[in-house]
Every structure is written in structure tokens, then in C-alpha cells.
Amino acid sequence: MIGAAAVTLASSYALGDLAGSRQSLNARLREAKGFYGAFAGLLVVAGVVTLIPGAPLGLITLAVQAMCGLMLPSTTIFVLLLCNDREVLGPWVNGRWLNIVATIIVSLLVVLSVTMMVSTLFTSINVVKLLTYLGILAGVGLVVGLPIGLSRAAAPVEYSIDKRDWRTPRLTLLAPLPTSNARRILLRCVGTYLLVAGALLAVRIIQLATS
């Protein structure tokens, strides 16, 4: 029940972002009919799927878990970008050492996600060797990329208020994030990965369903 509510709520926010809407739970029902309507509709769809007679719930659960594994690295990247947004978090933005730790964690998640995707499609592959090669590639990327990223990071900003007094502004008051070449390339890579991995996962699930 908690998972259904959390996933559908997050999906409602995502649909609102795609539609350019700034509606959220902070708004009243009559002020955000589209947001609450999408939330209710997604809850109904989720309930209907679980009540379909003879539905392969085990396979559906497997597909959902695999999809979550594929999406986890990209989700973590977006969270990391959010944790560095000064307009949203103010004095609570990540420090340099937190960004280093978070980047290493994201790299590990990407390696594990790619390994899961490849081993799901090609069951005869040597997973240990694949993990070794991907780990070496990720390590080289970290050694080269981390110093460059830290050198280009913005200098810390001093705030005149106490951290405990900071409040995140409402969505309607937040300006769009500034775009840069690095951010654009990162988002395109994430989108391409999700598109390819999602298509391969869908093919594999269909194969399992028809076998």
C-alpha cells in the first residue's frame, strides 16, 4: 500500500513536470485538479492490474523490480543534481566530500545496473568478468572525471541565516535550472541508457511471458 501510494505520487509529480505544471500537494484540490486527478487515476490503474483474473503477478513483480534496478542509477543522478541546487536547498546543499561519495555510489549503481541488464539478456555471460571490466572502466572514469568536476565546482556560498531556519521555496517560486553543456550531455546519456535498457528489458519480459 505504501509503495503504491509513493510510486503513483512520484509519477504524478513527473507527469506534472512533463506538462509544465507546478502543481503539488501544497495546493488545494480545486487549485490542482490535474495533479490530484493523475494521482487518483494512477492508483485506480495499479489496483485494476492486480485484480485482473489470471494476471501473471509474479512476472509483473519481476518486471517492475528489474525496471527499478535499471532506473535507480538515473534516479540517483537526478537526486544528486537536486542536492546541489542552492535555490532549493540553500545552506543544505552537498559539500565537496558528499559529492565525491555520492559520485562513487552512483558509479557503482551504474555498473551493477548494466551488469543486471546484460546478464538478464545474455544468461550465459560470465558475470564476474563483466563486473571486473565494468569496475575498471568506472574506476578510470572516476580518476579522470572527479578532479575535473571538483575544479569546475562553484565556490561555497555563505548564508546569513541559520541552517535550521531555511525553508525550501514553493515550486511556483523556483526558477528553471540553468542549462550547461555538461548537464545536457549527462541528461542525454541518461535518456539513451534508459531507452535502450528499457527496450531490451521489455523484449526479455515478453520472451519470458511467451515461453
N, C-alpha and C positions, 0 to 999 in steps of 0.2 A: 504493500500500500504506500509506504514512504517512497520507495523507488519510483512507482508510477506517478505520484504527485510531483516528485523532484524532476524527473525526466520531462514530463509534459510541461511543467512550468518553465524549465530551461528552454524547451522547444518554442514555447510561446514568446519568450524574450527574443530568441533567434529569428522567428518569423517577423516580429515587430521590427527588428533591426534591418532585415531584408526589405521590408516595406517602407523603411524610413520613418517609422513611428517611434515616438519616445514614451509610449505608454508603459506603465508598470504597476506593480502592486501598491505604489504610493498614491495612485489615482483612484477615485471612486468609480463604482460600476458604471454610472451614466456618463462619466468622462472618458472611460476606456472600454467601450463596448467591444471593440475589435480584439483587444488583448484578452479580456475575460472570455469572450466567445471562442477564441482559438484554444484557450486553456480548457474550457469545458468540452469542446469538440474533440480534442486530443484524448481527454480522459474517456470519452464515450468510445472512441475508436479502439483504444487499448483494452477496454472492457469487452467490447464485441469480439475482438480477436481471441481472447481467452475463452469465450463462451461458444465459439464455433464448434459444432459437433464433429468429433473425429479429427480435430486440428492437431498436427504434429507438434505439440508443445515442447517436447524435448529438442527437436530440431530448431524450432523458433528460438528457444533459450540459447542453444549453441550458437546460432547465427548472431543473436544480439550480443552475447559475450565476446564473440570474435570481432564484431564491429566495434565494440567498446575498446577492445585491445588495439585495433587499428587507429581509432580516433584519439586515444589517450595522449600520444606524443603531441599531436596538433593542438589538442585542448590545453595541454600544459604550456605550450608555446604562447598561446593567447593569454593564459593566466600570467605568465612571466612578463609579457608586454604590459598587461594591466598593472602589475606590481611595480612597474617603472613609470607609470603615468602620474606625474606630480599634480595634475589638476584633480584627479580622482582621490589619490591617497595622501597628497600633501607631504607632511613630515614622516609619514609611514612608508614611503617608497623604499624599495630594496636598496641596501648598501652594496658596496662593491663585492664584499665576500659572499653575501647572499646570492648575488647574480652569478658568481663563479660556481657555487654549489648547485644552484638551480640549472645552470647550463650543463653541468656534468650529469645531473639527473635526467634532463631532457635527452641528452645524447644516449644514455643507457636505455631509456624508454624507446627511442627510435631504433636502436639496434635490436632490442627484444621484439618490437613490433614487426620489423622487417623479417626477422627470423621466423616469427609465427606465421606471417603471410606466406613466405616462401615454403616453409615446411608443411603448411596446410595444403598448398597446391601440389608440391612435389614431395610425396611422402617418403620416397627412397633417398632423399638427400641426407648427407651427413650433417646433423645439426651442430655438433661440436666444432667441426671445421668451419661451418658457416659463421658461427658465433665468433670464432677466433679471427677470421678475416674481417668481419664487420667491426669487431672490437678494435683491431689495429687501425682500420680506416677512421673510426671515430676518434681514437686517440691522437692520430696525426692531425685530424681536423681541430681538435681541442688545443693542441700545442701551437698550431699556427693561428687559429682564429681567436682564441681568448686574449692574447696580448693586443691584437688589432682592435677588438671590441672594447677592451678596457681603455686603450689610448684614445678612442673616439667618444668615450662616455662623457656625458655632461658633468660639469663640476657640481658638487653638492650645494644645495640651496639652504640658507639659514632662514628659519621661520621665527616670527616674533611671538607666536603663541605656543602654549604647551601642547605636546602631542596628544594628551588626554582630552584636550578641548577641541580637537579637529573633528569636523563633520563633513562627510562626503556630500558634495552638492547634488541636487536632484538632476535626473537625466536631462530634463529640458534646459538646464543651465550649462551643460557641458558642451564644449566646442568639439568638433571632429578632430581626431588625432592627425597631427601633421604627417604627410607622406614623405618618404625618402627612398632613394634607390635601393638601399639595403633592406628596408622594410618591404618594399614592393617585390623584390626578388624572393625574400623569405616567404611571403604570402603566396606567391606563385608556386614555389616549390612545395609548400604545404598543400595547396589545392591540387596540384598534379599528383602528388603522392596519394591523397585521399581518393581522387578519381580512379587512378589505376588500381590501387589496393581494393577499393570498393567493388570495382567491376570484376576483379579476379575472385574476390570472396563470394560475390553473387553467383558466379559460374560454379564455384565449388559447392555452394549450398544447393544449387539446382541439381548438380550431379548426385549429391547425397540423397536428395528428395526423390529422385527418379530411379535410384539403384535398389 
